[in-house]
Every structure is written in C-alpha cells, then in structure tokens.
Amino acid sequence: VEFLANSLGELGSATQMALATGALLGERFELRDVADVEGLSLSTTARALDAGLTANMISRVDASLAMETTIADDLDQSIRPTYRFAHDRVQQAARGLLSDQVVAQRRMAIARRLRAAEVSGLELFDLVEHALAGRAEMIPDEQRAFAQLAFGAGAAAASSAAFDPALR
C-alpha cells in the first residue's frame, strides 16, 4: 500500500481527490457521483480521472463509451460512465489520502445524495452505511430521517433472513 500511496502522490491533487472520493463510493464508481460529491463539473472530474486511467490506477467499466462523451458537462442522464479500481489495494491507498474528518464529510455527502435520490433495495444499505460513517457531520434535523432509513434497512435485512430453514 505504501508504494501505491507514493504512486498516487505523484498524481495531481485533483486526481488524488477524485480517486479518494471514488474509493469511498466503492470498488466501482460513476463519474457523475464523484463530480457531485466533489462539487465539480463533469468535464473537470473526467479530466482528473483520466490521469488515474493513464496511471493504471483505475479502468473504465464501459470502455466502449467514447471518452469525449464523458467530458461533456451536459452529459445525457442515461449515460453513466463507470470506473473500477485496478486492485483493492489501490482503492485502499486512495482512501488513505483523506483525513478522518474529510472522510466523514464526504460519506455524509454521499448519504445525503442517496437520500435525495430516494434509493431502495440494496442501495438503501449503502445509504445507511455512508450515513453511519459520516454521522459526525449529520445535522440534528437529519438524525430522525436517517434513523428511520436505518430502521427500514434493518427490517429489510431481518425479513430476508432465512430463519425457518436455518432452524430445521
């Protein structure tokens, strides 16, 4: 991980921050999500991630999509350029670029974004995970709403468990 951290250190700060935010989003992440969390345009974020592609830190999941398409700020909502880390150690090293406070801020920003999108299913579990990791940044008005979402995720998990077959 130390070697990867040094390699990441050779990239520009915009690329480092884009990769770090991508690391918080998961092994796979979308351009639009990184741009929204970072508060940057799609084109600026795409250029930052392009340096990560060149350094082989990440790869495009949707390689058939022309790169010119991803750098347009008015990108069609149906086009979702997606990236993945070359290795889990690269993701870990990218995450290590952020202080705990910045991680909490970004994780809460991700949770807020997912809440605004009214996610359900498996994404609800992601929302709760991000909210718990970023709870230091949660404002009092949000606590009840996130607690209800966490309860809903817990109820969904409990209802999907196979207790009866396990007891047989």
TAGI-V889064 format. One line per field, one symbol per residue. phi: phi as a letter, one per 30 degrees, with the letter a starting at -180 (. if undefined). Layout:
BEGIN
phi = ???
END
This chain:
BEGIN
phi = .ddddddddddddddedddddedddkdcacedddddddicdddddddddedddddidbbddceddddeddcddceeddcbebbbddadddeddddddcddddeddddddddddddddhdbidddddeddddddcedcddeddeddddddddddddddddddcdddddd
END
